[in-house]
Each structure stands twice: as C-alpha cells, then as structure tokens.
C-alpha cells in the first residue's frame, strides 16, 4: 500500500512540490533522485524500511503504433481553420495537459515557419512539412517525435497523410536498429570470462540450495530457489515481470496478470516491456521445479519478509543483491546475454 503522495516531480530540476507521508509510526524518511527515478525511503519505529520509486513520464514519447491507427474526429474542411482552432481541438481531445502541449508545440513550429493563415491549406503541404522537420532537427528521436506530433493533428482533423505515416515508420525502424546496436556495445555487457565466472557462481549457489535445503513447504528459500532456477534454465525475466506474479492452477481470471500455471506447466507473462506484441509463454519442462511450485499454489512467486508484495522492482533487486554476493538480477542478465552472443 502506498504510504506517500507526491505532487509535481520535476526531474530536470530535481525538485518536488509536495510530499505527504502517511502513518503514525514513521521515524524518519529520506528521498533521492536518480537519472529518471525519484525514490523515497521510509523508516518506521519498528525499524521496518519501506521504499517507493516514482519513474519519470516521458511526455515527448508518443505511442506511435496507436497514432498510426487512431480514431479521428471529423472537422469540416470548408471552414477556415486558424492555429487557435487547432489548439482548442488538441486540448479538448487530449486528457493529459503535457501531451497536448507537446503536440501543439510541434504544429505551432510548423505553422510559424510556413506562415499559412489557414491550417487546412498548410496541412496540404505534407512533403514540405516533412522536409522542414528533417532539416530543422538533427536527432532522429526529435524528428520522429515532431512528425508524430503532426500526425496527431492530421488524425484529429480526419486528414490523410500517407507520406507522414511512412516517414514515422521509417524512423521507428531506424531507431530500433540503433538501440539494438547500443545493447551489443562491449561496455553494456560483461566479457566472456567475467560472464562465465558470475554464471558459475549462481550455478554453484543453485546446487548448494538443492543439496542443503528442504522444499517441503513454500517459504523464502523456496521462492529464491525457484527464481534462480527459472533464470538459469529458461532465461531472465525482468524483476518488474515477477514481483506480482501469481502461482495458480487455472488460466481463468488471469487475463491481465503475470502467472505460473502448475497444471499446464507454463509461465504466462501478459505485462512486459513489449506487451503490445502479445503475451510471452515459457514451458516448464523440469518436473522437480513444478513440484516445488505446487507447494506455493495460490501464493505470489516472491514476497517480502512480511509476506507482502515488493513496492518496486528495485526493492526486489536489493533483496536479491543482499542474498547473492552483491549481484543483482541485471548482472546475471548481462552475463547470460554475453555468453549467448
């Protein structure tokens, strides 16, 4: 349960307008900014520590796939359309003020350059608008976002823009390729020797747990063993994908959650980084692993010492790091990626 209410986090200036911490047993609290996160750590009188992490919302990032197929609002083309009219249309149809400001800023910059009184006439210059944006900005991400801002206006006015959509798709593919190249940069992954050493450490920990621990009941040892077994056998799941994962014996009622079905022996992930591409399914071929999961039926895959869900993926990673020689899940992920490559 959230203990804090936050108002107006400014990540660029590292400021917060208002913080409210609830509870009568609060001893102290502190907060800190990172690149794109704001973390609050609350210490209770019983020395329990609760962490909450708030992530920056990227208002410049638009959902391109939704824009390309978005339902549009019909606007009569016969009437002269002023830039003020366009602003009203955008703000009336965008629930988030920041997003509305972003879209209007894009069209206003184009409007100021072409100095066309009627926006209907301006938007007929589709290729000229694309050319202007490509010449004005250097960064591919900025170009793509500005084109998406213009696409929003075309969609709201029910105007065709084949060339604009094609350009946006081109930049989406180009940026995706560049992102993949960055992921393959040597700085982002371990050397083969380092990776082998770290993965072998985790394999040793797994073997020790198998030899020394009893898994007759579902407890913290069973949770950690199952997670490590899944990581080393079936590949890495992001902490955000498992911190609220349930263990069940049915698919009913699980359409919007991540879960493990011990009857079908499948790990089903609906909510993940690329969830627009559909759910991910992993088959559990290890019967011993599935038997242990059966003992955790109707429980969550991982919980805190108090039996509660972790407030964030970073909280889970901190626990994992304290148990496994200061290595977090991302270290193991990088190592396995390096060995796979």
C-alpha positions in Angstrom: 0.0 0.0 0.0 1.4 3.4 -1.0 2.5 5.5 2.1 3.3 8.7 0.2 1.6 11.2 -2.0 3.7 13.2 -4.4 2.9 16.4 -6.3 4.7 17.8 -9.3 8.1 16.0 -9.6 10.5 17.9 -11.8 13.2 15.5 -12.9 15.2 18.1 -14.9 15.5 20.5 -11.9 15.4 17.7 -9.3 12.6 19.3 -7.3 9.3 18.1 -5.7 6.4 20.5 -4.9 4.8 18.5 -2.1 5.4 15.2 -0.3 2.9 13.6 2.2 3.9 10.6 4.2 1.0 8.8 6.0 1.2 6.6 9.1 1.6 7.2 12.9 4.7 5.0 13.3 7.1 7.0 11.0 10.6 7.5 12.5 12.2 9.3 9.5 12.2 9.4 5.8 14.6 10.4 3.0 14.4 10.9 -0.7 16.8 10.9 -3.6 16.8 11.5 -7.4 18.5 9.3 -10.0 18.5 9.7 -13.8 14.8 9.1 -14.3 13.6 7.9 -10.9 12.7 9.5 -7.6 13.0 7.2 -4.5 11.5 7.7 -1.1 12.8 5.6 1.8 10.6 5.5 4.9 11.9 4.1 8.3 9.2 3.1 10.7 9.5 3.0 14.5 9.9 -0.8 14.4 12.9 -0.4 12.0 10.9 -1.6 9.0 12.1 0.1 5.8 9.6 0.8 3.0 10.8 2.1 -0.4 8.7 3.7 -3.1 10.1 4.6 -6.6 8.4 7.0 -9.0 9.5 6.9 -12.6 9.6 9.9 -14.9 6.9 10.0 -17.5 8.3 10.8 -21.0 5.8 13.3 -22.4 7.8 13.6 -25.6 7.5 9.9 -26.2 4.2 9.2 -28.1 2.6 5.8 -28.7 3.4 5.6 -32.4 1.5 2.4 -33.0 -1.7 3.9 -31.6 -1.2 7.1 -33.5 -0.9 5.3 -36.8 -4.3 3.6 -36.3 -6.1 6.2 -34.2 -9.7 7.0 -34.5 -10.1 10.6 -35.7 -12.6 13.4 -35.4 -14.2 14.8 -38.5 -13.7 18.6 -39.0 -15.3 20.4 -41.9 -12.6 21.3 -44.5 -14.6 24.1 -45.9 -14.2 26.4 -42.9 -11.0 28.4 -42.4 -9.0 26.8 -39.7 -6.9 29.0 -37.5 -4.0 28.0 -35.3 -6.2 28.9 -32.3 -8.8 26.5 -33.6 -6.2 23.7 -33.8 -5.1 24.4 -30.3 -8.6 24.1 -29.0 -9.2 20.8 -30.8 -6.0 19.3 -29.4 -6.6 20.4 -25.8 -10.3 19.3 -25.9 -9.3 15.8 -27.1 -6.2 15.2 -25.1 -6.8 14.2 -21.4 -3.2 14.9 -20.4 -2.1 18.6 -20.5 1.6 17.8 -21.0 0.8 15.6 -24.1 -1.5 18.3 -25.5 1.3 20.9 -25.1 3.8 18.6 -26.8 1.5 18.1 -29.8 0.5 21.7 -30.2 4.2 22.8 -29.9 5.0 20.7 -32.9 2.3 22.1 -35.1 2.9 25.6 -34.0 6.6 25.4 -35.0 5.5 24.2 -38.5 2.8 26.9 -38.7 5.3 29.7 -37.7 7.7 28.6 -40.5 5.2 28.4 -43.3 3.1 31.4 -42.2 -0.1 30.0 -43.8 -3.3 31.5 -42.3 -5.5 28.5 -43.0 -4.2 25.4 -41.3 -6.2 23.3 -43.8 -4.0 24.7 -46.6 -0.9 24.3 -44.5 -1.5 20.6 -44.0 -1.8 20.0 -47.7 1.9 20.6 -47.8 2.7 17.2 -46.4 6.0 16.6 -48.1 7.2 20.2 -47.4 6.3 19.8 -43.7 8.4 16.6 -43.5 11.3 18.2 -45.3 11.2 21.2 -42.9 11.2 19.0 -39.8 14.1 16.8 -41.1 16.2 19.8 -41.9 15.4 21.7 -38.6 16.4 18.9 -36.2 19.4 16.7 -36.0 18.5 13.9 -33.5 16.4 11.1 -35.0 14.3 10.8 -31.8 13.4 14.5 -32.0 12.5 14.2 -35.7 10.3 11.2 -35.1 8.5 12.9 -32.1 7.9 16.1 -34.2 6.5 14.0 -37.0 4.3 12.2 -34.5 3.0 15.5 -33.2 2.0 16.5 -36.7 0.4 13.1 -37.2 -1.8 13.7 -34.2 -3.2 16.9 -35.8 -3.8 15.1 -39.1 -5.7 12.3 -37.2 -7.8 14.8 -35.2 -8.8 16.6 -38.4 -9.5 13.4 -40.3 -6.9 14.2 -43.0 -5.0 11.6 -45.0 -1.2 11.7 -44.5 0.4 8.6 -46.2 3.8 10.1 -46.5 3.9 11.2 -42.9 3.0 7.7 -41.6 5.6 6.2 -43.9 8.3 8.5 -42.6 7.4 7.8 -39.0 7.6 4.0 -39.6 11.0 4.6 -41.2 12.3 6.4 -38.1 10.8 3.9 -35.8 12.7 1.1 -37.6 15.9 3.1 -37.7 15.8 4.0 -34.0 15.1 0.3 -33.2 18.2 -0.8 -35.1 20.3 1.8 -33.3 19.0 0.7 -30.0 19.9 -2.9 -30.7 23.5 -1.8 -31.7 23.8 0.0 -28.4 22.8 -3.1 -26.5 25.6 -5.0 -28.2 28.3 -2.5 -27.3 31.0 -4.1 -25.2 30.5 -1.5 -22.4 27.0 -2.8 -21.9 27.9 -6.4 -21.3 30.5 -8.5 -19.5 33.5 -10.1 -21.1 33.1 -13.9 -21.7 35.5 -14.6 -18.8 33.6 -12.4 -16.4 30.3 -13.7 -17.5 31.3 -17.3 -17.1 32.7 -16.6 -13.6 29.4 -14.9 -12.4 27.1 -17.5 -14.0 29.2 -20.3 -12.5 28.8 -18.6 -9.1 25.0 -18.7 -9.5 25.0 -22.3 -10.7 27.1 -23.2 -7.6 24.5 -21.4 -5.4 21.7 -23.3 -7.0 23.4 -26.6 -6.5 24.1 -25.8 -2.8 20.4 -24.9 -2.3 19.4 -28.2 -3.9 21.7 -30.2 -1.6 21.2 -28.4 1.7 17.6 -27.1 1.7 14.3 -28.9 2.1 11.5 -27.7 -0.1 8.7 -29.5 1.7 6.9 -26.1 2.3 6.7 -22.9 0.5 9.0 -20.3 2.1 11.6 -17.7 1.3 14.2 -20.4 0.4 11.7 -21.9 -2.0 11.0 -18.6 -3.6 14.6 -17.8 -4.2 15.4 -21.3 -5.4 12.5 -21.2 -7.9 13.5 -17.7 -9.2 17.2 -18.7 -9.7 16.2 -22.0 -11.3 14.0 -20.2 -13.8 16.7 -17.6 -14.5 19.4 -20.2 -15.2 17.1 -22.7 -17.1 14.6 -20.7 -19.0 16.2 -17.2 -19.3 16.0 -14.0 -17.4 12.7 -12.4 -16.6 12.7 -8.7 -15.6 12.1 -8.0 -11.9 9.1 -6.0 -12.9 7.6 -9.1 -14.6 7.8 -11.3 -11.4 7.2 -9.0 -8.4 3.5 -9.6 -8.7 3.5 -13.0 -10.4 1.0 -15.5 -9.0 1.1 -19.3 -8.8 -2.2 -20.8 -9.8 -3.7 -24.0 -11.3 -6.0 -22.2 -13.8 -6.0 -19.6 -16.6 -9.3 -18.2 -15.6 -9.3 -14.7 -14.3 -5.6 -14.2 -15.2 -6.0 -12.4 -18.5 -4.3 -9.2 -17.2 -1.8 -10.7 -14.8 1.5 -12.5 -14.9 1.2 -16.0 -13.5 2.5 -19.6 -13.4 0.0 -22.4 -14.1 1.3 -25.5 -12.4 -1.4 -27.7 -14.1 -0.3 -26.7 -17.7 3.3 -26.1 -16.6 3.5 -22.7 -18.2 4.8 -19.3 -17.2 2.5 -16.7 -18.8 3.6 -13.0 -19.0 0.9 -10.5 -20.1 2.6 -7.4 -18.7 6.1 -6.9 -20.1 8.2 -4.3 -21.8 6.9 -5.2 -25.3 3.4 -6.3 -24.2 1.8 -4.8 -27.4 3.3 -7.8 -29.2 1.3 -10.1 -27.1 1.9 -12.3 -24.1 5.1 -14.4 -23.5 4.7 -18.1 -22.6 7.5 -20.3 -21.2 7.0 -24.0 -20.9 8.3 -25.6 -17.6 10.0 -28.9 -18.6 11.5 -29.5 -15.1 9.1 -31.7 -13.0 11.0 -31.1 -9.8 10.7 -27.3 -10.3 7.0 -27.7 -11.0 6.5 -29.9 -7.8 8.0 -27.1 -5.7 5.8 -24.5 -7.4 2.8 -26.7 -6.5 3.7 -26.1 -2.8 3.3 -22.4 -3.4 -0.1 -22.7 -5.1 -2.3 -19.6 -4.7 0.7 -17.6 -3.4 2.8 -14.9 -5.1 6.1 -16.1 -6.6 8.1 -13.6 -4.4 7.2 -11.6 -1.3 8.9 -9.5 1.4 9.8 -10.9 4.8 6.4 -9.7 5.9 4.7 -11.6 3.1 3.8 -8.5 1.2 4.5 -7.7 -2.5 7.6 -5.6 -3.2 6.8 -2.0 -3.8 9.0 -1.8 -6.8 11.4 -3.9 -8.9 14.3 -2.0 -7.3 13.2 -3.2 -3.9 13.3 -6.8 -5.1 16.7 -6.3 -6.8 18.0 -5.0 -3.5 16.9 -8.2 -1.7 18.4 -10.4 -4.5 21.7 -8.5 -4.2 21.9 -9.0 -0.5 21.5 -12.7 -0.9 23.7 -13.4 -3.9 27.2 -11.8 -3.3 26.2 -8.3 -4.2 25.0 -9.3 -7.7 21.6 -8.1 -8.8 19.3 -9.7 -11.4 20.6 -7.3 -14.1 24.2 -8.5 -13.6 23.0 -12.1 -14.2 21.0 -10.9 -17.2 24.0 -9.2 -18.8 26.2 -12.3 -18.2 23.8 -14.7 -19.8 23.4 -12.3 -22.7 27.2 -12.1 -23.2 27.5 -15.9 -23.2 24.6 -16.2 -25.6 26.1 -13.7 -28.0 
